Amino acid sequence: MHFTPRDGRVGDLFGVLRVDGRYQLFYEHRTTDERAAGWGSAVSDDLVIWRERGTSAAPGAPGDPRCGSVVDGPAGPVMFHSRAGEGVWRATSGPELDGWRAEPARPVLGADPAGFAGLRDPFVWAVDGGWRMLVVASPATGGSAVLQYRSADLLTWDHDGVLTTGETAGWRCPRLFELDGAWVLFVAGVAPAYAIGSYDGLDFVPRVWGVFEHGSLGPVTPFLDAAGRRCFVARVSESSCSVPWILTLRDERLIATPHPHLDKFLVNGVAGLTASDGTVRDHGDVILRMPAGGETTVLADADLVEVTVEGVSGLGAARRVFPGDPGAHIARLAE
């Protein structure tokens, strides 16, 4: 159930699109010895069972940083990604994903705005009448900043100012989306990892910050499912894609619950795995500690586990010390 390429592993996740009634997952495909193998994709009808579609070479020199995002463009998927020292690039592919092409053959964001350096990790989403892009940058005064750009055609981008800043350096992979009447900003690489606040199209004003990613959980990749629910997947244990989760807000906290499409695959119990007050043990050995709260829910698929605690912000992921039995079911343990 945790999607993993047949050869290699999942690197950075670029996004999940819904095209012609099916879900498409886009990810960086890396070999087991950490070389970048290209960009991979997979398709699914239910967000649980994925079929690998293969890997295509990414534009540019092998090994360039590839963190970015993908959107459904007028003629197929459009990928935005960063290259070390070269700003933000754009790549396109046809509906059949028959290879990626740099279009145009230059950065769409090249020169850094005054006072900032190192534009990277673009996140693009659609708004009425156009598009928005967020990128992380390093201010000359220190810390981190998220800058915003706007476009009408996904080609020409205008700087729209600073979305928000932080005192801690090292922010990565910004993600901004609306949820239950508020706006949520994710930043990877630091803790706290998310903020809940307001957004007027130019400025994001955080009300509260929180920690979301516990254990070996990669940056959150948000998307909407067919029912309009705010969902996400993430990389787990540096190798695989997580199962799908749904995000909601409760008392200024982010709450993750398993996607209902998982229900028919869930079975109860898994040998040797126990959970209490957010602490998960495998045959007595602690493999993950979550903040204490209500009921602890553990989803275990072979040697991968994902954990949430009722009423507590965040999701945790870990590998089991003793691999379980692989199969077509995910064991659910709730205590």
N, C-alpha and C positions, 0 to 999 in steps of 0.2 A: 504493500500500500504506500510505502514511502518511495516515491519515484527515484530511481537511480539509473543512469545510463548503463547499458550492457557492458561497455568498455570505458572505464574512467569514472569520473564523479561530477557532481554538480558544483560549479563555482558560484559566481554571483548570479542572482536571479534578476532578469530584466523586466518581467511582468507576465500577467495573464490577460489575454484578450478573449472576448467572446465573438466568434465570427461564424455566421451561418448556423447558429444554434449549437456550436461546439466550442469548447474551451481550448485555447492554445497557450502552452507554457513556453516561455523563452528563457534560456539560461546560458551561462558561460560553461562550455564543456572543457573540463580539464582532465589530463591523463593522470594515472596513479602516481607518476613521478613529478607532478606539479607543472608540467608543461601545458600551455594553453593550446587546446586542440581545435578551437573554433567556437561557433555559436550553435547550440543545439535547440531543438524544439520537440514538443510532445503534444498530443491531442487527447481530449477526454470528453465523454458525454456527461460525466457526473462529478468531476473534480477528484475522484477517488482512484479509478482505474485509468492509467495513462498509457498511451501507445507512442513509443519513441519514433520520431520522424527522421532521425539522422542529424548529421552535423555538417555545417558549411563553414568554409574559411571566412574569417572576419577581415574586413579591409584593414590595410596597414601592416606594419611589421609584426611578426609573431611575438607574443609576450607583452604587447602594449596593454596597459590597464584598460579594462573594459566595463567598469561599473557604469550603469546608465539605466535607461528605461525604454520601453517600446510602446507605440500607440498604433491604432488602426487608422492608417492613412487612406486617401482617396483611391489609391491603386494597390493597396497591400500594406503590410506592416512597415513601419518606419522606426528605425532604431537610433537613439541618441546615446553617445558614449564619449568618454574622455580618453585622451591620449596624453601620456606624460609630456608636459611642457608644450603641448600643441593645442590646448583648449578643448572645445566640444565639437565633435563631428557628427555627421548624419549619414545613415546608411539605409538603403531601401532593398526590398525584395518583392517579388511577385506573389500573388495569392498562393501559388504552389510551393513557395519557399525554395526556389531553384537557385539559391546563391545570393550573397549580399554584395551590394555595390556602393561605394562612397559617392554620394550625390548631395551636393557638389563635391568636386575633388579638392576641397579646402575646408578649413573649420568654419562652422556656422557661428561659433563664438570664438574669436581669436584673441585679440588684444584684451588684456585685463582692464577693468575700469580703474580710474585713479584711486589710489589708496588700497587696492586689493591685488592679490596675486593667486595664481594656482587654481583657476576655475576648473571644477571637476564634478563628477557624479551627477549628471543632469537627470531631472525628473520632470516629465512632460505630461500634461493632461489637457483635455478639451474644456473650453468654457463657451458660453454663448457668443457666437461670432468670431471665434478664434481659439488660440491656444496659450497656455502659460508654461514657463519653464523655470524650475528652481535649480540652482547650482550652489555648491559649497565653495567658499573662497577664504583665503587667509588675509585678514586685515593687517595693514602695516603697523597698527597699534597693538597687535597681539590678539589671541583668542580665535574665535571662528565666526563666520557670517554666512547667512543664506541669502543669496541675491536672486532677484526675480527678473524675468524677461517675458516679453509678449510677442505674439506673431499672428498674422492672419492666414498664413499659407504653409507653416512648418518649415519655411526656407529662410526668410528674413526675420531677424529677431532684434527687438529694441529693448534696451536696458530700462527696467521699471523700478529701480531702486533697491534698497536693502529690506528684505522681508523681516529678518530678526538677527540678533547677534548673541554671542555667548562668550563668557570669559575663558572657557576651556578650549584649548586647541585640539585639533584632530577630529572634528565633526566629519561624518561621511554620510552618503546616501540619504539626502533629505526626502521626505515623503509628506505631502500635505493633502488632506481630504476632509470632507464634511461628514459628520456623524452625529445623528440624533440632535440636530439643531446647533451643534457646536463645530469647531474645527480642531483637527488633531494634526500636530506636526511630529514626525519621527525623525530623529537623527541617530545614526549608528556610530559606534566607535567610542562612546563615552556613556557614563551614567550621571544623572538621569537621562533616559533615552527618548522620552516623549513629553509633549506639552499639550494641554487642552486650553483653548482660548477662542478669540474672535479674529475674523479675517474679513476685510472690506474690499478685497481685490488688489490691494497694494501692501498693507501692513498687517502682520500677524501679531496680536497682543496676547501673550500667554497669561493664563490665570493660575495654573498649577502645573508643576513638573512631576514626572513619575518615572519609575523604573519598570521596564517591560520584559527585556530579554534576559532570562536566567539560564545558566548552563551554556551548552554549546548550540545556541540558537543564533542564526545569522540575521541580517537586516530584514525587517518586515516588508513584504511586497503586497500592497493593498489592491483590491479590485472589487467590482460589483458582480454578483451572480445574476442568473436569469430572473430571480425574484426581487432584485434590487437591494439585496442585503450586502452590507459592507463586509467583505471577506478578506482573508490574507493567507499567504503561504510564506514560508521562510526556509532557508537552508538549515539543516540540522546535522550536527556532528561532522561538519566539513565535508559531507559526501552526498547527501540525499536531500530531497525536497520534503517538507513536512506534509502532513495531512491538512486538509482545509479547515480553517477556523472562522467563526463569525465574531465580529467586534461589536460591542455595545458600550454605552456609557451608563454608569451608575454612581451617583454621588461623587462626580468629578474624578472617577476612576475608569480606566479601560478594563472591560471584562471580556475574556475570550471563552467561547463555548464551542464544542465540536459541531461541525456542519451537519445538518440533518441527513445529508446524503450518506453519511457514515453509518447511520443506524442499522441498516440491514447487514452490515459487515461485522458488527460488534458482538463479541462473546464475552462472558463474564469470567474474570479470574485469569491469572497466569502464575505458573509455578515459581515460587521463590521470591515474588515481588510483593512488597508490602508498602503501605503509605499511611502516615499519620501526622497530622498538624503540619502538612506541607513537606515533610521529610520522606523521601522515597528510598527504600532499601532493596537491594538485590541479594537474597540469601544472607541478610543481616548487614551487608556492607552498604554504607550510605553512598548513593550515586548522584543525588541531587537534593538541594534544600531550597524550598520555596518559602516566601513569607507565610506565616501562620494565618489561618482564617477559618473558613467553613470546610465543607466537604472537599477532599482532594480527589481529583479525577486523573487517572493515569491511562493513557492509550499506549499499548505496547505492541509493536510489530517486529517480530524476530528480536534483534538486539537493540532496537531503537525505541526510546520511550519519550512521550511528550506529556507534560504535566501542567494542570491548572488547579487553582484553589478557589473555591466559591467565594465571590466577593472581593478577591484580591487582584490588583492589577498585575498582568504579566503572564507569560507562558515560559516554561522551562523545558529543556531537552537534554538528553544524556544517552550514552550507550550503556547497555547492561554489561556487567562483568562476565556473566555466563549467558551466551546467546540462547534465545528461546527457539522454539520450533518455527521455521518459516512456514507460511501458509497464506491462504486467501482471506484470513480474518484478522481483525485487530482486537486484542483483548482489552476490555475495559475493567478497570479496578477502581471502585469508589469507596472511600472510607471516611 
